[in-house]
């Protein structure tokens, strides 16, 4: 079970992309008897997951209508949660509000994160209060140090440092946030395919011998109110299947969903999960 | 046909990894009646390719024996060419020389490129002259501007700039050198899987609509005497199969092998190939 803490007041609108995070937020609200509504983004949010909760559907290209829906629901705060892929401009079918927004911010020149920052700014310019997932699910943020029974050994720490270094370089360029490193070799880097598929690829690129670490970090300039990177029990399962020795996530920058199940799975398989400081990747050459 | 120019004197030892580059060098030497020998690295160099040329085999873990072989062959200059993956330390089975070399340079803390620089330094410390592939195949280096009939349009240039920016960030961290970008979205980033497989993955991640550019660059700190990144007709075929609109390579930093065939293939399929300056990726935000 996830331990939630609620730092919010009033009705909460959860703008919901894919994955388990929006539902975890909705359940936290329900548990704490806080009013909420899910605004499921078509093509991303999972219909089955939304069913048991108050929800509406919205198109990602219809930012104007999303804002109107939040006002109709009289929600006082907005959380963005879950995975969203930037669609092609052709598939976006933007409403008038979105057309103007894109014209202003020049979407094509931005990475995902730059775009999300601009969308948040647009919501705030409309008088809506955008709060972070972490303020609703504070206990889900990774802390420094081992989460489960196991801790990285010296060899794993060398791979973690290398992974943090590469992930930080990627993050500064607003591209990708996860890598797999084994014996100092960067096996795979995540871009648009998602962490689980990247980890599965790393399994096919592994060298003989022990080791291999998944490192996942927030982007240094990431607006932490917006969607933070997530791991969960599925991520651990992917790492186990790939024969990795562990997972390092940025302390304070990555959410661990379904924490107890994730830790149990890691403990059972002999994997470590550890929170690592961004500074632990400083080049030592 | 490749147009070669030879800037070398005396016998040339080609330390041969995988791919087409070692053979292109051997053929350039033969064409220009320069004495040469291929030192095929077991597990990397293609046996069939070496057959028609004077060659020996060597293990990548036996650096001492590679140096001894070069001396026995009385080669005056050494070229490293072709793709080599860093093996696991377990698979390396290092000879005594290699053990000492690794102890000195601390292989695990280095990326591929850092390691290669150290190997080159070790060869030079042994009195061998290490020269670059580009000095043997000067005409194979990409020049600025379009190589074939087509040139990137404004949309493609936006993707090229983004790709150059991400590839440069990766290169500075000594990890990866190729990315695919479409409509500003980084679809895929190369690590250990190689460019062709990365491009094939990008095809599955493409958004609707036109575009998609493969960007391949040398690492900024790369020792250019060592193995430079390469594209060839196979790379073009992969880009065509992936539905990309073109390929941008770093002018002066990437070798285009089998240039006429590569250009013909690109022209036939309506793809551009262009040499791009590293500075063209400067962030414009």
Interface residues (C-beta under 8 A of the other chain):
Chain A: X85 X86 X87 X88 X89 X90 X91 X107 X108 X109 X110 X111 X112 X114 X155 X158 X162 X165 X166 X168 X169 X170 X172 X173 X175 X176 X179 X182 X183 X184 X185 X186 X187 X188 X189 X190 X191 X192 X193 X201 X205 X207 X208 X209 X284 X285
Chain B: X85 X86 X87 X88 X89 X90 X91 X107 X108 X109 X110 X111 X112 X114 X155 X158 X162 X165 X166 X168 X169 X170 X172 X173 X175 X176 X179 X182 X183 X184 X185 X186 X187 X188 X189 X190 X191 X192 X193 X201 X205 X207 X208 X209 X284 X285
